[in-house]
Amino acid sequence: IAMTNQSSPSVVEFVIVGFPGFRDLESRKTLFILFLTVYLGILLGNTLLIVIFTLDKSLHTPMYVLVCGLAVLDIVITTNTIPSMLVLFSLESRSVSFAACFTQTTFYLSLFCTESFILSLMAYDRYIAICNPLHYPNLMNNGRALKLMVCCLMAGLLCAAPSVGLALRFPFCGPNKVTQCFCDFSSVLMLACGDIMVTSYIALSIGLSVLLFPLIYILFSYVRIISSVLKISSSEGRLKAFYTCGTHLLVISVFYFVAASVFISYRIPGTSVDMRIMGAIVQNVFPALMNPVIYCLRTKEIRNSLVKTLRKRKVLPQNM
């Protein structure tokens, strides 16, 4: 902490303290191994999806462009937090500069918002494909899917900006220990000097809006999708449509259920600090770990493409 002029001291760095209940060496070693394994799994799974998409031209459709974009986003989201967490688990605590901490917070918030918007964009893609199949080529193509994903990213940055901007207006003149494994917005805001209630409620309102409005749209889209699927005369066509939609709904359930649980846990009196920290980490890590598993196991086209690619590379025998 450094002195600024003759006023109160100003924080120039934060100290990330991690789990209060897991500060001993053995616990930190266990956490390091666990999160290193999870991170490598995220990198492997999502990179595999990207490679399959790149190599197989039959997958170059708007739906799989969005799946590939989600895989890239999951890699970026976890790379923003997990490497710094691994450094923390190697040490007892970790110092991070004021600017670096708020940079990580900004990325964390904006990427979370972006993922929510991309999931709603995926629902829009399925809605058009199933409810308006004749107009689908005009309404959705690879170029438009890429442009819409860029719009989702811009919207995510715009949603994060007010909360971060309001937080930066407060002086940070006292405690600088962040009780979290990374620079989480709520944990950092609690260290500000001054009345943070209004800023906290504004950030909460934005966060709930980013969750609820896309979720309402997604649910509305799938009500329409299901009603359209039931009208399909072919049982094979109905099964294929339900299978594709079921995959997306499973991804959505993972993301929104985990995010809602974290929001609720921060506002339940008596919730342990370790549980709140774990909730924020699970929100950051679990969807990124599950998305490639869900898509690889439940999407027939990706499974077939993976087998075909492995056969070309002579990893699998041709008759398998």
C-alpha positions as a printed Julia matrix, in Angstrom:
320×3 Matrix{Float64}:
   0.0     0.0     0.0
   1.4     3.39   -1.01
   0.56    6.92    0.22
  -1.06    9.31   -2.24
  -0.38   12.99   -1.37
  -1.56   13.6     2.21
  -4.71   11.5     1.95
  -5.33    7.94    3.11
  -3.17    5.14    1.68
  -4.09    3.8    -1.76
  -3.96    0.12   -2.66
  -1.45   -0.6    -5.44
  -1.74   -4.38   -5.28
  -4.14   -7.03   -4.03
  -3.28  -10.23   -2.21
  -5.26  -13.29   -3.35
  -5.62  -15.58   -0.34
  -7.64  -18.46   -1.82
  -9.57  -20.93    0.33
  -9.31  -19.97    4.03
  -9.88  -23.61    4.99
  -7.26  -25.04    2.6
  -4.07  -23.13    3.37
  -1.82  -26.05    4.39
   0.71  -27.49    1.95
  -1.05  -30.83    1.38
  -4.4   -29.16    0.6
  -2.74  -26.77   -1.83
  -0.94  -29.65   -3.57
  -4.25  -31.5    -3.96
  -5.96  -28.41   -5.37
  -3.06  -27.79   -7.74
  -3.2   -31.33   -9.16
  -7.0   -31.23   -9.38
  -7.23  -27.92  -11.23
  -4.24  -28.67  -13.46
  -5.98  -31.89  -14.53
  -9.26  -30.03  -15.1
  -7.52  -27.29  -17.1
  -5.69  -29.8   -19.31
  -9.01  -31.6   -19.84
 -10.68  -28.33  -20.88
  -7.85  -27.5   -23.29
  -7.82  -31.01  -24.77
 -11.6   -31.34  -25.13
 -12.26  -27.91  -26.6
  -9.18  -27.99  -28.85
 -10.35  -31.38  -30.15
 -13.73  -29.85  -31.07
 -11.99  -26.98  -32.88
  -9.65  -29.35  -34.78
 -12.53  -31.63  -35.82
 -14.49  -28.61  -37.06
 -11.48  -27.26  -38.96
 -10.61  -30.54  -40.68
 -14.12  -31.72  -41.59
 -15.72  -29.43  -44.19
 -19.08  -31.18  -43.76
 -19.29  -29.52  -40.33
 -18.86  -26.03  -41.78
 -22.46  -25.05  -41.03
 -23.79  -22.23  -38.8
 -24.63  -24.61  -35.94
 -21.09  -25.96  -35.75
 -19.59  -22.5   -36.28
 -21.38  -21.57  -33.05
 -20.21  -24.77  -31.33
 -16.63  -23.98  -32.38
 -17.01  -20.39  -31.16
 -18.26  -21.67  -27.81
 -15.21  -23.97  -27.57
 -12.84  -21.03  -28.24
 -14.69  -18.95  -25.63
 -14.42  -21.73  -23.03
 -10.65  -21.91  -23.56
 -10.3   -18.13  -23.15
 -12.58  -18.02  -20.07
 -10.62  -20.66  -18.17
  -7.22  -19.36  -19.34
  -8.19  -16.03  -17.77
  -8.42  -17.6   -14.3
  -7.01  -21.12  -13.91
  -3.28  -20.41  -14.59
  -3.3   -17.67  -11.93
  -5.1   -20.09   -9.58
  -2.39  -22.7   -10.16
   0.23  -20.12   -9.15
  -1.83  -19.39   -6.02
  -2.02  -23.1    -5.09
   1.76  -23.35   -5.5
   2.2   -20.52   -2.98
   0.38  -19.65    0.24
  -0.9   -16.4    -1.26
  -0.31  -14.34   -4.38
   0.13  -10.63   -5.03
  -1.38   -9.06   -8.12
  -1.21   -5.44   -9.21
  -4.28   -3.21   -9.05
  -4.45   -2.91  -12.86
  -3.97   -6.64  -13.47
  -6.68   -7.51  -10.93
  -9.26   -5.25  -12.56
  -8.23   -6.49  -16.01
  -8.94  -10.06  -14.94
 -12.26   -8.95  -13.4
 -13.28   -7.19  -16.62
 -12.48  -10.24  -18.73
 -14.28  -12.51  -16.27
 -17.51  -10.48  -16.36
 -17.5    -9.76  -20.1
 -16.76  -13.36  -21.1
 -19.49  -14.65  -18.76
 -21.99  -12.29  -20.44
 -20.72  -13.29  -23.88
 -21.29  -16.99  -23.18
 -24.85  -16.29  -22.07
 -25.53  -14.39  -25.31
 -23.93  -17.09  -27.49
 -26.12  -19.75  -25.89
 -29.19  -17.68  -26.78
 -27.78  -17.27  -30.31
 -27.52  -21.07  -30.55
 -31.2   -21.28  -29.56
 -32.03  -18.77  -32.31
 -30.14  -20.9   -34.83
 -32.08  -24.05  -33.86
 -35.36  -22.12  -33.86
 -34.82  -20.89  -37.43
 -33.55  -24.3   -38.64
 -36.54  -26.22  -37.28
 -39.41  -23.7   -37.36
 -38.46  -21.91  -40.62
 -36.31  -24.42  -42.56
 -37.1   -22.92  -45.97
 -35.87  -19.47  -44.87
 -32.86  -20.83  -42.93
 -30.26  -20.38  -45.75
 -31.28  -16.72  -46.1
 -31.48  -15.98  -42.38
 -28.42  -17.89  -41.16
 -25.1   -18.68  -42.81
 -21.49  -19.07  -41.65
 -20.61  -15.41  -42.22
 -23.68  -14.19  -40.35
 -23.0   -16.61  -37.48
 -19.47  -15.16  -37.12
 -20.79  -11.59  -37.19
 -23.42  -12.38  -34.56
 -20.77  -13.95  -32.31
 -18.69  -10.77  -32.59
 -21.82   -8.82  -31.62
 -22.21  -11.12  -28.58
 -18.62  -10.34  -27.58
 -19.2    -6.58  -27.94
 -22.43   -6.85  -25.94
 -20.56   -8.77  -23.22
 -17.95   -6.0   -22.95
 -20.7    -3.35  -22.78
 -22.51   -5.25  -20.02
 -19.33   -5.55  -17.93
 -18.26   -1.91  -18.4
 -20.81   -0.19  -16.07
 -20.05   -2.45  -13.08
 -16.26   -2.21  -13.49
 -16.46    1.54  -14.19
 -18.51    2.2   -11.05
 -16.15    0.05   -8.96
 -13.12    2.0   -10.2
 -14.67    5.26   -8.97
 -14.26    4.09   -5.37
 -10.98    4.61   -3.53
  -9.27    1.42   -2.36
  -7.56    2.69    0.75
  -7.66   -0.07    3.32
  -7.68   -3.88    3.23
  -6.28   -5.49    0.1
  -6.78   -9.23    0.76
  -9.16  -10.83   -1.76
 -10.85  -13.88   -0.24
 -11.12  -15.7    -3.54
  -8.88  -17.71   -5.88
  -8.89  -14.99   -8.54
 -10.03  -11.38   -8.89
 -13.77  -11.95   -8.67
 -15.8    -8.73   -9.02
 -17.86   -9.12   -5.81
 -14.83  -10.02   -3.7
 -12.81   -7.04   -4.99
 -15.72   -4.59   -4.65
 -16.08   -5.49   -0.97
 -12.6    -4.0    -0.38
 -13.58   -0.54   -1.66
 -13.75    2.38    0.76
 -17.24    3.9     0.76
 -20.86    2.83    0.44
 -20.91    0.14   -2.25
 -24.6    -0.8    -1.89
 -25.84    1.05   -5.01
 -22.98   -0.28   -7.15
 -23.57   -3.78   -5.8
 -27.26   -3.65   -6.72
 -26.49   -2.26  -10.18
 -24.01   -5.08  -10.81
 -26.55   -7.61   -9.51
 -29.27   -6.19  -11.77
 -27.01   -6.39  -14.82
 -25.95   -9.93  -13.92
 -29.53  -11.13  -13.44
 -30.6    -9.46  -16.68
 -27.77  -11.17  -18.57
 -28.99  -14.48  -17.15
 -32.76  -14.07  -17.22
 -33.46  -12.37  -20.56
 -31.43  -14.85  -22.66
 -32.9   -17.72  -20.62
 -36.48  -16.49  -21.19
 -35.76  -16.19  -24.92
 -34.21  -19.67  -24.99
 -37.2   -21.22  -23.21
 -39.63  -19.41  -25.53
 -37.66  -20.63  -28.57
 -37.7   -24.22  -27.39
 -41.43  -24.17  -26.67
 -41.91  -23.16  -30.31
 -39.33  -25.71  -31.46
 -40.96  -28.57  -29.57
 -44.4   -27.69  -30.96
 -42.92  -27.68  -34.49
 -41.07  -30.97  -33.95
 -44.28  -32.69  -32.84
 -45.81  -31.81  -36.22
 -43.08  -33.63  -38.15
 -44.65  -36.74  -39.72
 -41.44  -38.77  -39.87
 -40.5   -40.41  -36.57
 -36.84  -40.39  -37.66
 -37.04  -36.64  -38.33
 -38.61  -36.01  -34.92
 -35.94  -38.11  -33.22
 -33.1   -36.26  -35.0
 -34.59  -32.85  -34.1
 -35.09  -33.82  -30.45
 -31.56  -35.23  -30.3
 -29.98  -32.02  -31.63
 -32.1   -29.8   -29.36
 -31.5   -32.05  -26.37
 -27.74  -31.52  -26.72
 -28.15  -27.74  -26.67
 -30.6   -27.85  -23.74
 -28.12  -29.92  -21.76
 -25.37  -27.31  -22.35
 -27.81  -24.54  -21.37
 -28.84  -26.36  -18.2
 -25.2   -26.74  -17.13
 -24.43  -23.04  -17.67
 -27.56  -21.44  -16.18
 -28.0   -23.86  -13.28
 -24.42  -23.37  -12.1
 -24.59  -19.56  -12.58
 -27.91  -19.3   -10.7
 -26.52  -21.41   -7.86
 -23.57  -19.01   -7.47
 -25.86  -15.95   -7.39
 -28.04  -17.59   -4.74
 -25.11  -18.79   -2.61
 -23.72  -15.24   -2.27
 -27.04  -14.11   -0.78
 -27.79  -16.96    1.63
 -26.78  -15.96    5.17
 -24.4   -18.38    6.81
 -23.0   -19.83    3.58
 -19.36  -20.69    4.23
 -16.66  -18.66    2.5
 -15.1   -21.83    1.09
 -18.46  -22.81   -0.46
 -18.84  -19.38   -2.08
 -15.33  -19.53   -3.49
 -15.93  -23.03   -4.83
 -19.23  -21.88   -6.37
 -17.5   -19.09   -8.31
 -14.8   -21.51   -9.51
 -17.35  -24.14  -10.58
 -19.27  -21.45  -12.51
 -16.03  -20.57  -14.31
 -14.77  -24.1   -14.94
 -17.63  -26.62  -15.05
 -19.42  -25.48  -18.26
 -16.1   -25.3   -20.13
 -15.29  -28.86  -19.0
 -18.73  -30.27  -19.8
 -19.44  -28.62  -23.17
 -16.96  -30.71  -25.25
 -18.01  -33.88  -23.39
 -21.68  -33.21  -24.11
 -21.12  -32.38  -27.77
 -18.7   -35.23  -28.46
 -20.86  -37.87  -26.76
 -24.3   -36.66  -27.83
 -23.74  -35.24  -31.32
 -23.61  -38.0   -33.94
 -21.99  -35.82  -36.63
 -19.05  -34.91  -34.37
 -18.57  -38.52  -33.25
 -18.56  -39.72  -36.85
 -16.21  -36.92  -37.87
 -13.81  -37.83  -35.04
 -13.76  -41.49  -36.08
 -13.22  -40.5   -39.75
 -10.36  -38.16  -38.81
  -8.68  -40.81  -36.65
  -8.96  -43.33  -39.51
  -7.36  -40.88  -41.94
  -4.5   -40.37  -39.48
  -4.3   -44.2   -39.09
  -4.93  -43.96  -35.36
  -7.93  -46.3   -35.77
  -8.14  -49.28  -38.15
 -10.25  -48.78  -41.29
 -12.63  -51.65  -40.5
 -13.52  -50.41  -37.01
